Amino acid sequence: MPKKPPRRTAERILEVTLDLFNRFGEPNVSTTLISSELGISPGNLYYHYPAKDELINALYARYEQSITEILMASDDVRDVEDAWFFMHTLFERIWQHRFFYRDLSDLLSKNRRLETQFQLMIRQKSRAIRAMLDAMGRAGTLRLDARELDTTANCMVVVITYWLNFEYVRDPRRALEPENAEIALLRGAAHVLNLLAPYMELPQRHHLLELTKAYDGKSKPQATSQA
């Protein structure tokens, strides 16, 4: 079989950096550690990314493209099933770049460009959630007063933005480890959508409860049979 061409160094640097940031948190990862993990010299790393902020900004550009693809589908959401899939997919993209959310305050205080871009992302999320609520209202899934729309959308964006922080505070040693990804994402999706439960038509509310029960079953350890 023909050998696959080697990945470009700049791309490999980003992949390894993202993994290290997600595992240890951005403040705990130095460029020396990154170059050591890659098996390249610090000079080679600096050639591609002259400063740590350059790495962070490049990773954010990737994240922004990934999340925008999801947000653009928000006005296609019609019912609870659609909303569950949309929200879970959104949390999956956030999880893939979770260091941004775990270290958010520290990152924004040090990186002016990231601060500006993240503010734009928050506004984009808010617009997308409002579009989702509008679409669900038109489909007859929700009965939400127009005066409550912005407040409800903002509450949902707050939970989306800080959910992984909440998970981390609850269990700092394990919450953001890969083996806990599924339950963290399911919990996040369930809590965001439960903000809509009071406004849902009864069959949709019951369906949401069923979806929530399914995630809750996954979150509990399975009983072991006695010999």
C-alpha positions in Angstrom: 0.0 0.0 0.0 1.3 3.5 -0.8 2.2 5.5 2.3 0.1 8.4 3.4 1.8 11.7 3.0 3.0 13.1 6.3 0.7 15.7 7.9 2.0 19.3 7.5 3.9 20.4 10.5 1.6 23.4 11.2 -1.4 21.2 11.3 0.3 18.6 13.5 1.3 21.4 15.9 -2.3 22.5 16.3 -3.6 19.0 16.8 -1.1 18.3 19.6 -1.6 21.7 21.2 -5.3 21.2 21.3 -4.9 17.9 22.9 -2.5 19.3 25.5 -4.7 22.3 26.2 -7.8 20.1 26.7 -6.0 17.7 29.0 -4.1 20.1 31.2 -5.6 23.5 30.6 -3.9 26.3 28.6 -2.1 28.0 31.5 -0.4 24.7 32.4 1.0 24.0 28.9 4.2 25.8 27.8 5.5 26.0 24.2 8.5 24.0 25.5 6.1 21.2 26.4 4.4 21.4 23.1 7.6 21.2 21.1 8.8 18.3 23.3 5.5 16.4 22.8 5.9 16.9 19.0 9.5 15.9 19.0 10.6 19.2 17.3 12.8 22.0 18.3 11.3 25.2 19.9 12.7 27.1 16.9 10.6 24.9 14.5 7.5 25.6 16.6 8.2 29.4 16.7 8.7 29.3 12.9 5.1 28.3 12.4 3.6 30.0 15.5 5.8 32.8 16.9 3.9 33.2 20.1 1.5 31.1 22.2 -1.3 33.5 21.4 -0.8 32.6 17.7 -1.6 29.0 18.6 -4.7 30.0 20.6 -6.0 32.2 17.8 -5.4 29.5 15.2 -7.3 27.0 17.3 -10.1 29.5 17.9 -10.5 30.0 14.1 -11.0 26.3 13.7 -13.5 26.2 16.5 -15.4 29.2 15.2 -15.7 27.6 11.8 -16.9 24.3 13.4 -19.5 25.9 15.7 -20.8 28.3 13.0 -21.8 25.3 10.8 -24.0 24.1 13.7 -25.5 27.5 14.6 -26.6 28.1 11.0 -28.9 25.1 11.3 -30.8 26.5 14.2 -33.8 27.7 12.2 -34.3 24.1 10.9 -35.3 23.0 14.5 -39.0 22.2 14.7 -39.6 19.9 17.7 -37.9 18.5 20.8 -36.2 15.7 18.8 -34.6 18.3 16.5 -33.7 20.5 19.4 -32.1 17.6 21.3 -29.9 16.7 18.3 -29.0 20.3 17.7 -28.0 20.9 21.3 -26.1 17.7 21.7 -24.2 18.4 18.5 -23.4 22.0 19.7 -22.1 20.6 23.0 -19.9 18.1 21.1 -18.2 20.9 19.2 -17.7 22.8 22.4 -16.3 19.7 24.0 -13.7 19.3 21.2 -12.4 22.7 22.2 -13.2 22.6 25.9 -10.1 24.4 27.1 -11.6 27.7 25.8 -14.5 27.3 28.2 -12.6 25.9 31.2 -10.0 28.7 31.0 -12.2 31.3 29.5 -11.7 34.2 31.9 -7.9 33.8 32.0 -7.7 33.5 28.2 -9.9 36.6 27.5 -7.9 38.7 30.0 -4.6 38.0 28.2 -5.7 38.0 24.5 -7.5 41.0 23.2 -8.2 39.4 19.8 -9.8 36.4 21.4 -11.8 38.6 23.7 -13.3 40.4 20.7 -13.9 37.2 18.8 -15.6 35.4 21.7 -17.9 38.4 22.2 -19.0 38.0 18.6 -19.5 34.3 19.1 -21.8 34.9 22.1 -23.9 37.2 20.0 -23.9 34.6 17.2 -25.1 32.0 19.7 -27.8 34.2 21.0 -29.1 34.9 17.4 -29.1 31.2 16.7 -31.0 30.3 19.8 -33.6 33.0 19.1 -34.0 31.6 15.6 -34.5 28.1 17.0 -37.1 29.4 19.4 -38.9 31.3 16.6 -38.9 28.1 14.4 -40.2 26.0 17.3 -42.9 28.5 17.9 -44.0 28.6 14.3 -44.1 24.8 14.3 -46.4 24.8 17.3 -43.9 23.2 19.6 -43.6 26.2 22.0 -45.9 28.9 23.3 -43.4 31.6 24.2 -44.5 35.2 24.6 -42.4 37.5 22.4 -41.5 39.5 25.5 -39.9 36.4 27.0 -37.9 35.4 23.9 -34.7 37.4 24.5 -34.5 36.5 28.2 -35.0 32.8 27.6 -32.5 32.8 24.7 -29.9 34.6 26.9 -30.5 32.1 29.8 -29.9 29.2 27.4 -26.7 30.8 26.1 -25.4 31.3 29.6 -25.9 27.6 30.4 -24.3 26.6 27.1 -21.3 28.8 27.7 -20.7 27.9 31.4 -21.9 24.3 31.5 -18.4 22.8 31.3 -17.2 25.1 34.0 -20.0 23.8 36.2 -19.0 20.2 35.4 -15.4 21.0 36.2 -16.2 22.6 39.6 -18.4 19.6 40.5 -15.6 17.1 39.8 -12.3 18.8 38.9 -10.3 15.6 38.7 -12.6 13.7 36.3 -15.3 15.9 34.8 -13.4 17.0 31.6 -11.7 13.7 30.9 -12.6 12.0 27.6 -14.3 9.0 29.3 -16.8 11.4 30.8 -17.6 13.3 27.6 -20.9 11.6 26.8 -22.6 12.2 30.1 -21.3 15.7 30.4 -22.8 16.5 26.9 -26.1 14.8 27.7 -26.4 16.6 31.0 -25.7 20.0 29.3 -28.2 19.4 26.5 -30.9 18.3 29.0 -30.4 21.3 31.3 -30.5 23.8 28.4 -33.7 22.3 26.9 -35.4 22.0 30.3 -35.4 25.8 30.4 -38.0 25.4 27.6 -40.2 22.8 29.3 -42.7 25.4 30.8 -43.4 26.7 27.3 -43.7 23.3 25.5 -46.9 21.8 24.3 -47.7 18.8 26.5 -46.7 15.9 24.1 -43.4 17.7 23.5 -42.8 18.2 27.2 -43.4 14.5 27.8 -41.0 13.6 25.0 -38.3 15.8 26.6 -38.8 14.0 29.9 -38.3 10.7 28.2 -35.1 11.9 26.6 -33.9 13.3 29.9 -34.7 10.0 31.6 -32.6 8.2 29.0 -29.6 10.4 29.8 -30.2 10.0 33.5 -30.0 6.2 33.2 -26.6 6.6 31.5 -25.3 8.8 34.3 -26.0 6.2 37.0 -23.7 3.2 37.5 -25.2 -0.1 36.3 -26.2 -2.5 39.0 -24.1 -5.6 39.1 -25.7 -9.0 39.4 -25.1 -11.0 42.5 -23.6 -14.5 42.1 
